[in-house]
Amino acid sequence: MSVDIQNIVKNLHPLEIRILLQYKKGDELTIAKVEKELNFKPGNGNQALSWLAGKGLVSEVRRETAV
């Protein structure tokens, strides 16, 4: 199955685009880091990273539980 890159790029949300333009492959991102550095509203970092993960453009390498 080939990935239609043009279709993926055409359908990126502006928040996703900002993340992709700001960071490079190998950067470790957290919701807090993205929201702070890109001045996202609370919750927007989580949503944008979730969308990117769903498209296979970012992947989760670990998950930390905060209590």
mmCIF file of the N, C-alpha and C atoms, coordinates in Angstrom:
data_MODEL
# 
_entry.id   MODEL 
# 
loop_
_atom_site.group_PDB 
_atom_site.id 
_atom_site.type_symbol 
_atom_site.label_atom_id 
_atom_site.label_alt_id 
_atom_site.label_comp_id 
_atom_site.label_asym_id 
_atom_site.label_entity_id 
_atom_site.label_seq_id 
_atom_site.pdbx_PDB_ins_code 
_atom_site.Cartn_x 
_atom_site.Cartn_y 
_atom_site.Cartn_z 
_atom_site.occupancy 
_atom_site.B_iso_or_equiv 
_atom_site.pdbx_formal_charge 
_atom_site.auth_seq_id 
_atom_site.auth_comp_id 
_atom_site.auth_asym_id 
_atom_site.auth_atom_id 
_atom_site.pdbx_PDB_model_num 
ATOM 1   N N  . MET A 1 1  ? 0.850  -1.183 0.000  1.00 0.00 ? 1  MET A N  1 
ATOM 2   C CA . MET A 1 1  ? 0.000  0.000  0.000  1.00 0.00 ? 1  MET A CA 1 
ATOM 3   C C  . MET A 1 1  ? 0.891  1.241  0.000  1.00 0.00 ? 1  MET A C  1 
ATOM 4   N N  . SER A 1 2  ? 0.704  2.114  -0.943 1.00 0.00 ? 2  SER A N  1 
ATOM 5   C CA . SER A 1 2  ? 1.506  3.330  -0.997 1.00 0.00 ? 2  SER A CA 1 
ATOM 6   C C  . SER A 1 2  ? 0.777  4.464  -0.274 1.00 0.00 ? 2  SER A C  1 
ATOM 7   N N  . VAL A 1 3  ? 1.567  5.285  0.377  1.00 0.00 ? 3  VAL A N  1 
ATOM 8   C CA . VAL A 1 3  ? 1.016  6.422  1.100  1.00 0.00 ? 3  VAL A CA 1 
ATOM 9   C C  . VAL A 1 3  ? 0.883  7.591  0.127  1.00 0.00 ? 3  VAL A C  1 
ATOM 10  N N  . ASP A 1 4  ? -0.261 8.199  0.092  1.00 0.00 ? 4  ASP A N  1 
ATOM 11  C CA . ASP A 1 4  ? -0.494 9.347  -0.773 1.00 0.00 ? 4  ASP A CA 1 
ATOM 12  C C  . ASP A 1 4  ? -0.080 10.609 -0.014 1.00 0.00 ? 4  ASP A C  1 
ATOM 13  N N  . ILE A 1 5  ? 1.197  10.967 -0.135 1.00 0.00 ? 5  ILE A N  1 
ATOM 14  C CA . ILE A 1 5  ? 1.752  12.094 0.606  1.00 0.00 ? 5  ILE A CA 1 
ATOM 15  C C  . ILE A 1 5  ? 1.027  13.397 0.273  1.00 0.00 ? 5  ILE A C  1 
ATOM 16  N N  . GLN A 1 6  ? 0.733  13.618 -0.990 1.00 0.00 ? 6  GLN A N  1 
ATOM 17  C CA . GLN A 1 6  ? 0.047  14.857 -1.366 1.00 0.00 ? 6  GLN A CA 1 
ATOM 18  C C  . GLN A 1 6  ? -1.302 14.972 -0.681 1.00 0.00 ? 6  GLN A C  1 
ATOM 19  N N  . ASN A 1 7  ? -2.016 13.870 -0.588 1.00 0.00 ? 7  ASN A N  1 
ATOM 20  C CA . ASN A 1 7  ? -3.322 13.879 0.072  1.00 0.00 ? 7  ASN A CA 1 
ATOM 21  C C  . ASN A 1 7  ? -3.176 14.155 1.562  1.00 0.00 ? 7  ASN A C  1 
ATOM 22  N N  . ILE A 1 8  ? -2.165 13.568 2.191  1.00 0.00 ? 8  ILE A N  1 
ATOM 23  C CA . ILE A 1 8  ? -1.927 13.804 3.617  1.00 0.00 ? 8  ILE A CA 1 
ATOM 24  C C  . ILE A 1 8  ? -1.601 15.279 3.845  1.00 0.00 ? 8  ILE A C  1 
ATOM 25  N N  . VAL A 1 9  ? -0.683 15.814 3.051  1.00 0.00 ? 9  VAL A N  1 
ATOM 26  C CA . VAL A 1 9  ? -0.264 17.215 3.217  1.00 0.00 ? 9  VAL A CA 1 
ATOM 27  C C  . VAL A 1 9  ? -1.438 18.158 2.987  1.00 0.00 ? 9  VAL A C  1 
ATOM 28  N N  . LYS A 1 10 ? -2.231 17.878 1.981  1.00 0.00 ? 10 LYS A N  1 
ATOM 29  C CA . LYS A 1 10 ? -3.370 18.739 1.652  1.00 0.00 ? 10 LYS A CA 1 
ATOM 30  C C  . LYS A 1 10 ? -4.383 18.788 2.794  1.00 0.00 ? 10 LYS A C  1 
ATOM 31  N N  . ASN A 1 11 ? -4.463 17.718 3.570  1.00 0.00 ? 11 ASN A N  1 
ATOM 32  C CA . ASN A 1 11 ? -5.466 17.627 4.621  1.00 0.00 ? 11 ASN A CA 1 
ATOM 33  C C  . ASN A 1 11 ? -4.926 17.895 6.025  1.00 0.00 ? 11 ASN A C  1 
ATOM 34  N N  . LEU A 1 12 ? -3.719 18.431 6.134  1.00 0.00 ? 12 LEU A N  1 
ATOM 35  C CA . LEU A 1 12 ? -3.175 18.758 7.452  1.00 0.00 ? 12 LEU A CA 1 
ATOM 36  C C  . LEU A 1 12 ? -3.881 19.984 8.032  1.00 0.00 ? 12 LEU A C  1 
ATOM 37  N N  . HIS A 1 13 ? -4.128 19.920 9.308  1.00 0.00 ? 13 HIS A N  1 
ATOM 38  C CA . HIS A 1 13 ? -4.705 21.045 10.049 1.00 0.00 ? 13 HIS A CA 1 
ATOM 39  C C  . HIS A 1 13 ? -3.586 22.063 10.310 1.00 0.00 ? 13 HIS A C  1 
ATOM 40  N N  . PRO A 1 14 ? -3.905 23.348 10.401 1.00 0.00 ? 14 PRO A N  1 
ATOM 41  C CA . PRO A 1 14 ? -2.874 24.363 10.687 1.00 0.00 ? 14 PRO A CA 1 
ATOM 42  C C  . PRO A 1 14 ? -2.038 24.072 11.939 1.00 0.00 ? 14 PRO A C  1 
ATOM 43  N N  . LEU A 1 15 ? -2.627 23.484 12.962 1.00 0.00 ? 15 LEU A N  1 
ATOM 44  C CA . LEU A 1 15 ? -1.854 23.138 14.164 1.00 0.00 ? 15 LEU A CA 1 
ATOM 45  C C  . LEU A 1 15 ? -0.822 22.059 13.853 1.00 0.00 ? 15 LEU A C  1 
ATOM 46  N N  . GLU A 1 16 ? -1.206 21.087 13.036 1.00 0.00 ? 16 GLU A N  1 
ATOM 47  C CA . GLU A 1 16 ? -0.277 20.023 12.638 1.00 0.00 ? 16 GLU A CA 1 
ATOM 48  C C  . GLU A 1 16 ? 0.876  20.608 11.828 1.00 0.00 ? 16 GLU A C  1 
ATOM 49  N N  . ILE A 1 17 ? 0.562  21.522 10.933 1.00 0.00 ? 17 ILE A N  1 
ATOM 50  C CA . ILE A 1 17 ? 1.583  22.146 10.096 1.00 0.00 ? 17 ILE A CA 1 
ATOM 51  C C  . ILE A 1 17 ? 2.589  22.896 10.959 1.00 0.00 ? 17 ILE A C  1 
ATOM 52  N N  . ARG A 1 18 ? 2.101  23.611 11.953 1.00 0.00 ? 18 ARG A N  1 
ATOM 53  C CA . ARG A 1 18 ? 3.007  24.362 12.840 1.00 0.00 ? 18 ARG A CA 1 
ATOM 54  C C  . ARG A 1 18 ? 3.977  23.425 13.555 1.00 0.00 ? 18 ARG A C  1 
ATOM 55  N N  . ILE A 1 19 ? 3.488  22.280 14.006 1.00 0.00 ? 19 ILE A N  1 
ATOM 56  C CA . ILE A 1 19 ? 4.358  21.309 14.677 1.00 0.00 ? 19 ILE A CA 1 
ATOM 57  C C  . ILE A 1 19 ? 5.398  20.774 13.698 1.00 0.00 ? 19 ILE A C  1 
ATOM 58  N N  . LEU A 1 20 ? 4.962  20.383 12.508 1.00 0.00 ? 20 LEU A N  1 
ATOM 59  C CA . LEU A 1 20 ? 5.881  19.803 11.531 1.00 0.00 ? 20 LEU A CA 1 
ATOM 60  C C  . LEU A 1 20 ? 6.945  20.804 11.074 1.00 0.00 ? 20 LEU A C  1 
ATOM 61  N N  . LEU A 1 21 ? 6.591  22.074 10.997 1.00 0.00 ? 21 LEU A N  1 
ATOM 62  C CA . LEU A 1 21 ? 7.561  23.086 10.594 1.00 0.00 ? 21 LEU A CA 1 
ATOM 63  C C  . LEU A 1 21 ? 8.542  23.432 11.718 1.00 0.00 ? 21 LEU A C  1 
ATOM 64  N N  . GLN A 1 22 ? 8.116  23.297 12.955 1.00 0.00 ? 22 GLN A N  1 
ATOM 65  C CA . GLN A 1 22 ? 8.934  23.701 14.107 1.00 0.00 ? 22 GLN A CA 1 
ATOM 66  C C  . GLN A 1 22 ? 9.963  22.640 14.506 1.00 0.00 ? 22 GLN A C  1 
ATOM 67  N N  . TYR A 1 23 ? 9.598  21.386 14.397 1.00 0.00 ? 23 TYR A N  1 
ATOM 68  C CA . TYR A 1 23 ? 10.448 20.327 14.933 1.00 0.00 ? 23 TYR A CA 1 
ATOM 69  C C  . TYR A 1 23 ? 10.969 19.432 13.811 1.00 0.00 ? 23 TYR A C  1 
ATOM 70  N N  . LYS A 1 24 ? 12.064 18.724 14.117 1.00 0.00 ? 24 LYS A N  1 
ATOM 71  C CA . LYS A 1 24 ? 12.647 17.842 13.118 1.00 0.00 ? 24 LYS A CA 1 
ATOM 72  C C  . LYS A 1 24 ? 12.578 16.392 13.590 1.00 0.00 ? 24 LYS A C  1 
ATOM 73  N N  . LYS A 1 25 ? 12.837 15.497 12.678 1.00 0.00 ? 25 LYS A N  1 
ATOM 74  C CA . LYS A 1 25 ? 12.815 14.069 12.996 1.00 0.00 ? 25 LYS A CA 1 
ATOM 75  C C  . LYS A 1 25 ? 13.775 13.798 14.149 1.00 0.00 ? 25 LYS A C  1 
ATOM 76  N N  . GLY A 1 26 ? 13.309 13.041 15.115 1.00 0.00 ? 26 GLY A N  1 
ATOM 77  C CA . GLY A 1 26 ? 14.132 12.706 16.269 1.00 0.00 ? 26 GLY A CA 1 
ATOM 78  C C  . GLY A 1 26 ? 13.897 13.590 17.476 1.00 0.00 ? 26 GLY A C  1 
ATOM 79  N N  . ASP A 1 27 ? 13.265 14.748 17.284 1.00 0.00 ? 27 ASP A N  1 
ATOM 80  C CA . ASP A 1 27 ? 12.938 15.604 18.428 1.00 0.00 ? 27 ASP A CA 1 
ATOM 81  C C  . ASP A 1 27 ? 11.922 14.882 19.305 1.00 0.00 ? 27 ASP A C  1 
ATOM 82  N N  . GLU A 1 28 ? 12.140 14.941 20.607 1.00 0.00 ? 28 GLU A N  1 
ATOM 83  C CA . GLU A 1 28 ? 11.169 14.352 21.527 1.00 0.00 ? 28 GLU A CA 1 
ATOM 84  C C  . GLU A 1 28 ? 10.192 15.437 21.945 1.00 0.00 ? 28 GLU A C  1 
ATOM 85  N N  . LEU A 1 29 ? 8.934  15.203 21.650 1.00 0.00 ? 29 LEU A N  1 
ATOM 86  C CA . LEU A 1 29 ? 7.901  16.192 21.936 1.00 0.00 ? 29 LEU A CA 1 
ATOM 87  C C  . LEU A 1 29 ? 7.029  15.731 23.090 1.00 0.00 ? 29 LEU A C  1 
ATOM 88  N N  . THR A 1 30 ? 6.586  16.683 23.862 1.00 0.00 ? 30 THR A N  1 
ATOM 89  C CA . THR A 1 30 ? 5.561  16.435 24.867 1.00 0.00 ? 30 THR A CA 1 
ATOM 90  C C  . THR A 1 30 ? 4.438  17.429 24.605 1.00 0.00 ? 30 THR A C  1 
ATOM 91  N N  . ILE A 1 31 ? 3.292  17.120 25.120 1.00 0.00 ? 31 ILE A N  1 
ATOM 92  C CA . ILE A 1 31 ? 2.159  18.033 24.959 1.00 0.00 ? 31 ILE A CA 1 
ATOM 93  C C  . ILE A 1 31 ? 2.513  19.390 25.556 1.00 0.00 ? 31 ILE A C  1 
ATOM 94  N N  . ALA A 1 32 ? 3.082  19.385 26.759 1.00 0.00 ? 32 ALA A N  1 
ATOM 95  C CA . ALA A 1 32 ? 3.429  20.641 27.431 1.00 0.00 ? 32 ALA A CA 1 
ATOM 96  C C  . ALA A 1 32 ? 4.452  21.439 26.627 1.00 0.00 ? 32 ALA A C  1 
ATOM 97  N N  . LYS A 1 33 ? 5.460  20.763 26.077 1.00 0.00 ? 33 LYS A N  1 
ATOM 98  C CA . LYS A 1 33 ? 6.492  21.440 25.289 1.00 0.00 ? 33 LYS A CA 1 
ATOM 99  C C  . LYS A 1 33 ? 5.892  22.096 24.050 1.00 0.00 ? 33 LYS A C  1 
ATOM 100 N N  . VAL A 1 34 ? 5.074  21.354 23.319 1.00 0.00 ? 34 VAL A N  1 
ATOM 101 C CA . VAL A 1 34 ? 4.454  21.874 22.100 1.00 0.00 ? 34 VAL A CA 1 
ATOM 102 C C  . VAL A 1 34 ? 3.552  23.062 22.428 1.00 0.00 ? 34 VAL A C  1 
ATOM 103 N N  . GLU A 1 35 ? 2.733  22.919 23.457 1.00 0.00 ? 35 GLU A N  1 
ATOM 104 C CA . GLU A 1 35 ? 1.811  24.002 23.807 1.00 0.00 ? 35 GLU A CA 1 
ATOM 105 C C  . GLU A 1 35 ? 2.563  25.257 24.244 1.00 0.00 ? 35 GLU A C  1 
ATOM 106 N N  . LYS A 1 36 ? 3.645  25.096 24.985 1.00 0.00 ? 36 LYS A N  1 
ATOM 107 C CA . LYS A 1 36 ? 4.405  26.248 25.463 1.00 0.00 ? 36 LYS A CA 1 
ATOM 108 C C  . LYS A 1 36 ? 5.166  26.910 24.308 1.00 0.00 ? 36 LYS A C  1 
ATOM 109 N N  . GLU A 1 37 ? 5.926  26.112 23.552 1.00 0.00 ? 37 GLU A N  1 
ATOM 110 C CA . GLU A 1 37 ? 6.798  26.680 22.519 1.00 0.00 ? 37 GLU A CA 1 
ATOM 111 C C  . GLU A 1 37 ? 6.027  27.245 21.323 1.00 0.00 ? 37 GLU A C  1 
ATOM 112 N N  . LEU A 1 38 ? 4.863  26.703 21.048 1.00 0.00 ? 38 LEU A N  1 
ATOM 113 C CA . LEU A 1 38 ? 4.079  27.177 19.905 1.00 0.00 ? 38 LEU A CA 1 
ATOM 114 C C  . LEU A 1 38 ? 2.884  28.031 20.328 1.00 0.00 ? 38 LEU A C  1 
ATOM 115 N N  . ASN A 1 39 ? 2.795  28.310 21.627 1.00 0.00 ? 39 ASN A N  1 
ATOM 116 C CA . ASN A 1 39 ? 1.704  29.129 22.170 1.00 0.00 ? 39 ASN A CA 1 
ATOM 117 C C  . ASN A 1 39 ? 0.323  28.572 21.811 1.00 0.00 ? 39 ASN A C  1 
ATOM 118 N N  . PHE A 1 40 ? 0.195  27.262 21.905 1.00 0.00 ? 40 PHE A N  1 
ATOM 119 C CA . PHE A 1 40 ? -1.108 26.622 21.678 1.00 0.00 ? 40 PHE A CA 1 
ATOM 120 C C  . PHE A 1 40 ? -1.970 26.794 22.913 1.00 0.00 ? 40 PHE A C  1 
ATOM 121 N N  . LYS A 1 41 ? -3.264 26.789 22.723 1.00 0.00 ? 41 LYS A N  1 
ATOM 122 C CA . LYS A 1 41 ? -4.197 26.782 23.846 1.00 0.00 ? 41 LYS A CA 1 
ATOM 123 C C  . LYS A 1 41 ? -4.140 25.406 24.505 1.00 0.00 ? 41 LYS A C  1 
ATOM 124 N N  . PRO A 1 42 ? -4.458 25.319 25.816 1.00 0.00 ? 42 PRO A N  1 
ATOM 125 C CA . PRO A 1 42 ? -4.466 24.022 26.485 1.00 0.00 ? 42 PRO A CA 1 
ATOM 126 C C  . PRO A 1 42 ? -5.359 23.032 25.724 1.00 0.00 ? 42 PRO A C  1 
ATOM 127 N N  . GLY A 1 43 ? -4.831 21.851 25.494 1.00 0.00 ? 43 GLY A N  1 
ATOM 128 C CA . GLY A 1 43 ? -5.570 20.807 24.784 1.00 0.00 ? 43 GLY A CA 1 
ATOM 129 C C  . GLY A 1 43 ? -5.246 20.733 23.302 1.00 0.00 ? 43 GLY A C  1 
ATOM 130 N N  . ASN A 1 44 ? -4.813 21.860 22.714 1.00 0.00 ? 44 ASN A N  1 
ATOM 131 C CA . ASN A 1 44 ? -4.509 21.846 21.283 1.00 0.00 ? 44 ASN A CA 1 
ATOM 132 C C  . ASN A 1 44 ? -3.278 21.011 20.946 1.00 0.00 ? 44 ASN A C  1 
ATOM 133 N N  . GLY A 1 45 ? -2.294 21.007 21.840 1.00 0.00 ? 45 GLY A N  1 
ATOM 134 C CA . GLY A 1 45 ? -1.103 20.189 21.610 1.00 0.00 ? 45 GLY A CA 1 
ATOM 135 C C  . GLY A 1 45 ? -1.444 18.719 21.587 1.00 0.00 ? 45 GLY A C  1 
ATOM 136 N N  . ASN A 1 46 ? -2.256 18.294 22.531 1.00 0.00 ? 46 ASN A N  1 
ATOM 137 C CA . ASN A 1 46 ? -2.679 16.896 22.590 1.00 0.00 ? 46 ASN A CA 1 
ATOM 138 C C  . ASN A 1 46 ? -3.447 16.517 21.331 1.00 0.00 ? 46 ASN A C  1 
ATOM 139 N N  . GLN A 1 47 ? -4.362 17.366 20.922 1.00 0.00 ? 47 GLN A N  1 
ATOM 140 C CA . GLN A 1 47 ? -5.177 17.074 19.741 1.00 0.00 ? 47 GLN A CA 1 
ATOM 141 C C  . GLN A 1 47 ? -4.315 16.990 18.484 1.00 0.00 ? 47 GLN A C  1 
ATOM 142 N N  . ALA A 1 48 ? -3.444 17.962 18.291 1.00 0.00 ? 48 ALA A N  1 
ATOM 143 C CA . ALA A 1 48 ? -2.608 17.983 17.084 1.00 0.00 ? 48 ALA A CA 1 
ATOM 144 C C  . ALA A 1 48 ? -1.648 16.793 17.047 1.00 0.00 ? 48 ALA A C  1 
ATOM 145 N N  . LEU A 1 49 ? -1.051 16.457 18.193 1.00 0.00 ? 49 LEU A N  1 
ATOM 146 C CA . LEU A 1 49 ? -0.155 15.300 18.220 1.00 0.00 ? 49 LEU A CA 1 
ATOM 147 C C  . LEU A 1 49 ? -0.921 14.008 17.969 1.00 0.00 ? 49 LEU A C  1 
ATOM 148 N N  . SER A 1 50 ? -2.144 13.926 18.469 1.00 0.00 ? 50 SER A N  1 
ATOM 149 C CA . SER A 1 50 ? -2.978 12.743 18.211 1.00 0.00 ? 50 SER A CA 1 
ATOM 150 C C  . SER A 1 50 ? -3.293 12.614 16.725 1.00 0.00 ? 50 SER A C  1 
ATOM 151 N N  . TRP A 1 51 ? -3.622 13.732 16.081 1.00 0.00 ? 51 TRP A N  1 
ATOM 152 C CA . TRP A 1 51 ? -3.897 13.701 14.647 1.00 0.00 ? 51 TRP A CA 1 
ATOM 153 C C  . TRP A 1 51 ? -2.669 13.249 13.872 1.00 0.00 ? 51 TRP A C  1 
ATOM 154 N N  . LEU A 1 52 ? -1.492 13.809 14.231 1.00 0.00 ? 52 LEU A N  1 
ATOM 155 C CA . LEU A 1 52 ? -0.258 13.437 13.543 1.00 0.00 ? 52 LEU A CA 1 
ATOM 156 C C  . LEU A 1 52 ? 0.080  11.966 13.749 1.00 0.00 ? 52 LEU A C  1 
ATOM 157 N N  . ALA A 1 53 ? -0.160 11.466 14.945 1.00 0.00 ? 53 ALA A N  1 
ATOM 158 C CA . ALA A 1 53 ? 0.092  10.047 15.216 1.00 0.00 ? 53 ALA A CA 1 
ATOM 159 C C  . ALA A 1 53 ? -0.841 9.172  14.390 1.00 0.00 ? 53 ALA A C  1 
ATOM 160 N N  . GLY A 1 54 ? -2.087 9.587  14.281 1.00 0.00 ? 54 GLY A N  1 
ATOM 161 C CA . GLY A 1 54 ? -3.052 8.832  13.487 1.00 0.00 ? 54 GLY A CA 1 
ATOM 162 C C  . GLY A 1 54 ? -2.679 8.766  12.015 1.00 0.00 ? 54 GLY A C  1 
ATOM 163 N N  . LYS A 1 55 ? -1.947 9.769  11.559 1.00 0.00 ? 55 LYS A N  1 
ATOM 164 C CA . LYS A 1 55 ? -1.496 9.809  10.157 1.00 0.00 ? 55 LYS A CA 1 
ATOM 165 C C  . LYS A 1 55 ? -0.122 9.159  9.992  1.00 0.00 ? 55 LYS A C  1 
ATOM 166 N N  . GLY A 1 56 ? 0.455  8.693  11.101 1.00 0.00 ? 56 GLY A N  1 
ATOM 167 C CA . GLY A 1 56 ? 1.760  8.050  11.043 1.00 0.00 ? 56 GLY A CA 1 
ATOM 168 C C  . GLY A 1 56 ? 2.923  9.026  10.909 1.00 0.00 ? 56 GLY A C  1 
ATOM 169 N N  . LEU A 1 57 ? 2.692  10.304 11.209 1.00 0.00 ? 57 LEU A N  1 
ATOM 170 C CA . LEU A 1 57 ? 3.742  11.307 11.058 1.00 0.00 ? 57 LEU A CA 1 
ATOM 171 C C  . LEU A 1 57 ? 4.538  11.521 12.337 1.00 0.00 ? 57 LEU A C  1 
ATOM 172 N N  . VAL A 1 58 ? 4.005  11.114 13.466 1.00 0.00 ? 58 VAL A N  1 
ATOM 173 C CA . VAL A 1 58 ? 4.744  11.074 14.730 1.00 0.00 ? 58 VAL A CA 1 
ATOM 174 C C  . VAL A 1 58 ? 4.388  9.755  15.400 1.00 0.00 ? 58 VAL A C  1 
ATOM 175 N N  . SER A 1 59 ? 5.245  9.311  16.305 1.00 0.00 ? 59 SER A N  1 
ATOM 176 C CA . SER A 1 59 ? 4.942  8.074  17.023 1.00 0.00 ? 59 SER A CA 1 
ATOM 177 C C  . SER A 1 59 ? 5.260  8.251  18.495 1.00 0.00 ? 59 SER A C  1 
ATOM 178 N N  . GLU A 1 60 ? 4.520  7.544  19.295 1.00 0.00 ? 60 GLU A N  1 
ATOM 179 C CA . GLU A 1 60 ? 4.706  7.602  20.738 1.00 0.00 ? 60 GLU A CA 1 
ATOM 180 C C  . GLU A 1 60 ? 5.845  6.672  21.112 1.00 0.00 ? 60 GLU A C  1 
ATOM 181 N N  . VAL A 1 61 ? 6.821  7.199  21.841 1.00 0.00 ? 61 VAL A N  1 
ATOM 182 C CA . VAL A 1 61 ? 7.945  6.368  22.257 1.00 0.00 ? 61 VAL A CA 1 
ATOM 183 C C  . VAL A 1 61 ? 7.845  5.972  23.728 1.00 0.00 ? 61 VAL A C  1 
ATOM 184 N N  . ARG A 1 62 ? 7.122  6.749  24.500 1.00 0.00 ? 62 ARG A N  1 
ATOM 185 C CA . ARG A 1 62 ? 6.864  6.390  25.893 1.00 0.00 ? 62 ARG A CA 1 
ATOM 186 C C  . ARG A 1 62 ? 5.690  7.198  26.409 1.00 0.00 ? 62 ARG A C  1 
ATOM 187 N N  . ARG A 1 63 ? 5.144  6.710  27.492 1.00 0.00 ? 63 ARG A N  1 
ATOM 188 C CA . ARG A 1 63 ? 4.020  7.378  28.120 1.00 0.00 ? 63 ARG A CA 1 
ATOM 189 C C  . ARG A 1 63 ? 4.292  7.415  29.613 1.00 0.00 ? 63 ARG A C  1 
ATOM 190 N N  . GLU A 1 64 ? 4.109  8.604  30.190 1.00 0.00 ? 64 GLU A N  1 
ATOM 191 C CA . GLU A 1 64 ? 4.327  8.767  31.625 1.00 0.00 ? 64 GLU A CA 1 
ATOM 192 C C  . GLU A 1 64 ? 3.023  9.101  32.299 1.00 0.00 ? 64 GLU A C  1 
ATOM 193 N N  . THR A 1 65 ? 2.786  8.491  33.424 1.00 0.00 ? 65 THR A N  1 
ATOM 194 C CA . THR A 1 65 ? 1.574  8.748  34.178 1.00 0.00 ? 65 THR A CA 1 
ATOM 195 C C  . THR A 1 65 ? 1.849  9.827  35.216 1.00 0.00 ? 65 THR A C  1 
ATOM 196 N N  . ALA A 1 66 ? 0.998  10.820 35.235 1.00 0.00 ? 66 ALA A N  1 
ATOM 197 C CA . ALA A 1 66 ? 1.131  11.888 36.227 1.00 0.00 ? 66 ALA A CA 1 
ATOM 198 C C  . ALA A 1 66 ? -0.062 11.793 37.175 1.00 0.00 ? 66 ALA A C  1 
ATOM 199 N N  . VAL A 1 67 ? 0.239  11.867 38.455 1.00 0.00 ? 67 VAL A N  1 
ATOM 200 C CA . VAL A 1 67 ? -0.841 11.820 39.461 1.00 0.00 ? 67 VAL A CA 1 
ATOM 201 C C  . VAL A 1 67 ? -0.842 13.083 40.290 1.00 0.00 ? 67 VAL A C  1 
# 
